[in-house]
Amino acid sequence: MSGHGISQDLRQRQSQQLVLAPQLRQSLKILQVAALDLRSVIQQELQNNPTLEEMPTDDASFENETGTDNNEAGDAAEKREEMDFSKEFEILSKLDDDWRDHMSSVGGAQPYTNEDAEKRQHFFDSLVTEASLQEHLMGQAALADIDPPTLNAMRHLVGSLDDHGFLTQTPADVALQTNLPLETVQAAVKLLKTFQPPGIGSQNLQECLLAQLAAKGRGESLAARIVRDHFALLTRRRIPEIARKLGARMDDVQAAIEDIGVLDPAPGRRFAEDSNRVVSADVTVERDGGEWKIILNTDYIPRLRISNTYRDLIAKGTLSKSERDYLREHIRSGKFLINSIQQRQQTIERITREIIKVQGEFFEQGVSKLKPLTMTQIAEVVGVHETTVSRAIANKYIKTPHGVFEFKYFFTPGYQADSGASVSNTSVKEMINDLIMLEDKAHPLSDQEIVTKLQEKGINIARRTVAKYREELGVLPSNLRREYG
């Protein structure tokens, strides 16, 4: 009896998931999509749902379509069921709970001290921004005919790729997090590295370039030898030294380096959106008297309602049961769409309001006052999950008195200064940039000297972190910045 009950429960739950999946995907898509793309997503839904119609912009009779409808036939219980979307949103919440459980098994965030916070931040960014790359790779995995444990490991690996297409976790870390055998994870890593485009799944740039050369059948070429054995010299373009160590002619080394130059240093980026695309702010924050005013962008959101034509058809009672069920399902789906759009806007507004509370000094004074902030902090205050925050801010922009910024710009780990104040990574980068701009060009600051100067400001930071931030700023090492009089 007990076994039969379990079997029945499993069948019911699986059936419900399959029926609700399209609406859940739709809700997630609406939450994630950028302002400029929102209209096209909604237009697609309009074409697929005959009961939905767009209202003229000058129609003053617009009403909240999720309210009670007195024209539609059916008893009160049917109406309440039709308007009750709690099951759908409960499953959305459950998806977020699953992610939260997964992240807590990885380990809690430590927002002000170490790289764990940056990795966690990147993980949440990747939930949305790398979806197209994930689909591309998982499509290849599906064709590879691999066993379920390896597929599970592959799914985790693909989800942890950064925007370059590089792995951000070691096989041992993945094995611990997924409770899979290390051999299974290693097999998944090996398979991932055979996927297109070449270089995907590499641990670093050196491995990525070697994979691309191997894919071209040039794994033992001069270019490959340079990358494999003299990568540090290559990054500094020490051509004479490379030629001497390899016993090669300088012309040949130069030609090999030019071949390396045409390789793709970030094969994952080709799947991301064009960084030069036109953007439109989803939210504008401006001063209104003594307070900050939030203005949501509704320019790209059609005003929708359920067509009275189809309601009248149901009310007449001339339709067959199948026709009636068809229309009721589409009406319910249409109302769920309208509800999802409203939830999108409300979630963005609530997140913006909390960002203003934390980053008030930024809105007043600018980038130097940016504070550390994690999605966990905002999620706890707003009452949603970290993954909901991640989806809600994906591909979205906020217009401030200091320019237009991506929402994720305001979410950054940081450091605790000796004074007790919190300083974001972005502000630390700005300090490093300022120090370099003001340095003696004949005696430029080394990374260690920058560390010392930051310590004088109460910021304790490792030399390798300074080197990483300097590289992200596009600044050369001190020995290459020296200017001779």
C-alpha positions, 0 to 999 in steps of 0.5 A: 500500500505504501509503495503504491502511494509513493508511485502515485505521488511521483506520477502526479508530481511529474504530470503537474511539472510537465503541464506547468513547464511552458508557463514557468519558462514564460515567467522566467523569461519575462523576468530576465529579458531586457527592456528593449526585448520585452515587447518582442517576447510579449508579441510572440505570446500574443500571436500564440494566444488568441484570447489575448489582445493589446489595448490601444495606448489611448484607451482609458478603460484599461483595468487590471486583468487579474481582477474578478471577471463577471462576464465569464461563465462558470461557478465561483470555484472555477473563477477562483481556480482560474485566478489562482497562480499560487501553484505556478509561483510555488514551483518557481520558488521551489526552483530557487530553493533548490539553488539555495540548498545547492549554494549552502552545500557549497558554502556560505558567502563571505562578502568582504574578505575573499574570492569566495564572494566573487565566485558566488557572485559569478555563479548567480550572474551565470544563471542567466547570462550564459544560458545560450552557451549552456544550451549549446553545450548541453545540446552536444552533451545530449548527442554524446550518449553519456550515462546519467551521472556523467551528464549530471556532472556535465550539467554542473560544469557547464553551469560553472563556466565563466564568460570566457568559457573557462571552468571556474571549479576544479574536478575535485570541487565539483565532485564534493559539491555533487557527491559524484565520484571524482572519476565521473567528473574527470570524464565529464571534463575530458568530454567537455573539452572536445565540444565546440567551440575549441577551448571551451572548458579550459582552466586558463588562457594557456590551455585554451590557446593550446586546445585551439591549436590542437583542433587546427592540427597544429598541436606540435607547431612552433606556435604551440611550443611557444604557448606551452613552454614560454607563455610568460615570455609570450605575454610580454612579447619577448621575441628575441628571448623566445627565439633564443630559447627555442633556437628559432629564427626571430621571423619565424617566432614573429609569424608564430605569434601572429598566428596565436594572435588570431586565436579566440582568447574567450570562446564563450563570449561569442554566445553572449549578447553583443556588448555594443548593442543599444540599451534602454534603461529599465529604471530611472532614479532621479532626485525629487525634492529630498528623496530619490524617485524610481521611474520604471520604463514601460515604453516596451510593455504592451497593455494587455487584456483578455478579449471579450469576444472569447469570454462572450463565446463561453458565456453563450454556452454553445461551445463543446466541452473541448472548445470551452476547455481550450479557451479557458486554458488560454484565458488562464494562460493569458492572465498568468502572462499579465500577472508575470509582467506585473511581478517583473515590474514590482520585483525590479522596483523593490530591488531598485529601492533596496539598492538606493538604500544601500548605495545612497552615497553612490547616487549622491557622490558617484563611483568612489562611494560604491559599497560592497553588496551581495545578492543575498543581502538584497534577497533577504530584505526584499523577501525573495531568493538570490536566484530571483534577484539574479534573474531580475537584474540580468541584462537590465540597466539603471539610469542614475545622475552619474550615467547608465549602469548595469544593475549588476554593477551595484553588486560587488564583494569588497573589503573591510577597511581598518576604519571599519568602513566597507569598500567595494572592489570597484572603489579599490580598482578606482584607487589603484587607477588613481595611484597609477595616474599620479605616479612618477612615470620614470619610477612607476609603482610596482604591485607591491608598492601599490599594496603598501599605499593601499595599506596606508589608506586602511585597505589590506589587499594581496599583491596578486589581487592588485595584479589582477585588478591592474590587468582588468584596468588594462594597465601594464606592469611597472617595468613596461610603464616606465618612461625614459626622459 
